[in-house]
Amino acid sequence: MEPLDDHVRDLIPLAADAGEEHHERLDDESNTLKPSFIRQVAEALDHHETDRVYALVEPLHPADIADLFELIEPDYRAELARAITDLLGSDVMAEMNDWVRDDLVEELDPDEVAELAEQMETDDAVALIEDLDAKDRAAVLAEMEPTERAAIESALAHPHESAGRLMSREFISVPEHWTVGELTDYLGRKSDLPTEFWEVFIVDERHHPVGTCALSWILRTPRNVALSDVMKRDQTLIPVTMDQEEVALRFQKYALISAAVVDPAGRLVGQITVDDVVHIIQEEAGEDALLLSGAGDGDINEPLPRTIRTRMLWLFVNLGTAILASSVVALFEGTIARLVTLAVLMPIVTGMGGNAATQTMTVTVRALATNQLTSSNTWRMIVREWWIASANGLGLGALMALGCQLVYHDWWLSFVLLLAMVLNSLNAGLSGVLIPIVLDRLRIDPAVTSTVFVTTMTDTFGFFFLGLAELFALH
């Protein structure tokens, strides 16, 4: 047996200590890193104990390593990355928060970023460096191997959040005239196969995909069978320019594990796998919810000035709509002066209208995002929401009218309140469905702008409750 060198011998007690501390790393209930473990890593970094840091972090799952970068103080991130460079694979970088990853990349030298990128698949490497400014990006690319650099530059040429950016260029394609035996032999002798793959793409002489063969089929099929006889010809092809949200919808609709990406000429240029799509679905779902509220990215790691600008802009727009709505109230100062009770009931009408509109708007935006709502069923959706708004308006209006009568003993006021509740409910329902649909038809993201318009409609119309009171000459 070869004797251990001093470096390895020194690492043995460190690894043993790390093993003893394993139960101290994660909280069993929340499955998150414990503060005590994060402090241990920070203390080791303070004392520049690189081996200690490595021993502590090495047993962690890639997702937990990504969490460590997010939870530890920003000043430690670059040094932590240098201490565990060979642990920062694509699995870790893919799980890492976008803002944290961007900050980390900015702290590292170009050659260090290039080294990380070369360890990753093309799509993950693109995600790592695509947000760098032009100067830093050029510096990183200059440090990379020519083949890797060319692949990333090709990916960056595609639109942001498109299939071309998302796809991996590591895939297996073989000619359709091969047999299963030839394919099996090829897989056995080829040394640079993708790390993970589930199917082989069959192409014609123009490199157009004509079918796929799942690995399970290949393993169970006799060697002399032609691939053209066993391959699945029906496949979902993804254009290289397709938006990543539409890609995710295709995967969800057709229960895909992987899909071929083709260029405008129909040639196979890459593949997208389900693990990439899972992240997209999560990002898009959270993004739409945050856009509806005007909270920007909604990420606690987002730079503070950017968060302030985003929220202030949205609140500034809402301030304008609030002033517009309040101007409607000013038109009926005389009515309010004659019947102060209206000032008590008016917020109920506008508040219920706003809540109803938010429900309808959320459902509509989600239906548009998931392709449940299309031009073929738009009218049915509008009629459906009209009936829902009518039923809710009548039910809640009747309840409020009864309460108003019991408290104020005024039949005319109760009737006006019922009518206002019904009309504002209808306005809320129709606004909540029509405004997102119109914005979508105009190629404007309804998740971004619907809230402002819908809130203005419900508040303004709700305040016309005062107009009804004026119409019926309540005094």
C-alpha positions, 0 to 999 in steps of 0.5 A: 500500500502506498503511504499517504502524503502529508496533505492527505493525512492532514485531511483525514481528521478534517473529514472525520470532523465533518462526518461528525458534524453532518447532523449539525448541517441541516435542520430536519424539519425545514431541510435548510442549513443551520445557522451554526453550520453557516457560522462554522464555514464563515469562521473557517473562511476568516482564518483562511482554512481552505481545507476545513471549508472544503471538508465542511462543504463537500458532503452537501447536496448541490442544492444545499451548496447553492443555498450556502452561497445565498445564506452566507454574508456576501463578502465571503462568497468569492473566497468560498467559491475559490475554496471549493472550485471543483464542487461548483459544477453545473448542478450547483450553479443551476440551483443558485439564486440568479442575483447571488450567482451574478454577484459571485461571477463579478467577484471572480477573475475571468480565468476563474469564471472561464474554468467554471463555465468549461465544466458545465453544459452549454446551456448552464454556461450561458446562464452563468455569463449571459448577464455580464457586461460586454467587457467582462463577457469578452474577457471570460470568453477569451480565457475559454477553449475555442470549441467551448467559446464558439458554442457559447457565442452561438447560444448568446446570438439567440434572443434572451429566454428563447429555446436557443439560449435554453437548449443543450448542444450535447445530444446524440444523433445517428442516421436513420439507415443504422440498425440497433446493433450499430447504434449500440456499438457507437454508444459503447465506443464513443468517449464524449457522450452527454452526461445524461440522455434519455433518447437518441435522435434519428436524422436524415441526410440533411440532419433533419430529425425524423424520429427518436429512440428511447434508451429502453427501446434500444436495450430491448430490441434485437441488434439486426432491427433497423432504427427506422422500424423501431423509432418513434416518428411522432415527435415535438420539435422546438423552433430555436426562436420559441420563447421559453414559456411556450417551451415549458407549455409544450413539455407540460402538455405532451409530457415530454422528457426531452425534445429536439430543437431545430433551426429555421432550416429544420436542422437539429441543433440541440435538445431541451430536457425536462430538468431545464423546463422545471426551473422555467415553470417555477420562474414563470409562475413566480414572475407572473404573481410578482408582476401582478403586485408590482413587486418586481423580481420579488427576490430578497437578494435583488440589489436594494436600489433596483427594488426601490426603483421598481416598487416606487414606479409602480406605486407612483402609477397607482397614486395617479389612479387613486387621484383619478378615482378620488376626483370622482368623489369630489363630484358628489361632495354635496351628496355626501354632505347631505347623507354622511352614511354614504361615506361609511358604505362607499369603501365597502362597495369599492373594496368588494369590487376590487377583490372580485376584480383581482380574483377574475384578473388572476384567473384570466392571466393564468389562463392566458399564460397556460394557453387555457384561454385562446381566441376559440374560447374567449367569448365563453370565458367572458360569459362565464365570468359575467354569470359569476359576477352576477351571482356574487353581486346579487348574493353579497348585495342582498346581504349588505342591503339587509344589514343596511336596512337593519342598521339605518332603517332606510329602504331607499338607501338599502336599494341603492346599496344593492344596485351598486353592489350588483353593478360594481360586481359586474364591472369588476368581473368584466374588467378582470377578464376583458382588460387582460384579454385586450392587453394580450391581443395587443402583445402587452404582457397582461401580468405587468399592466392589468392591475393598474387598469383594473383597479382604476375601473373598479375604484372609479365605478365604485365611487359612482355609488354616490351618483346612484344616491344623487339619482334617487335624491336621497336626503 
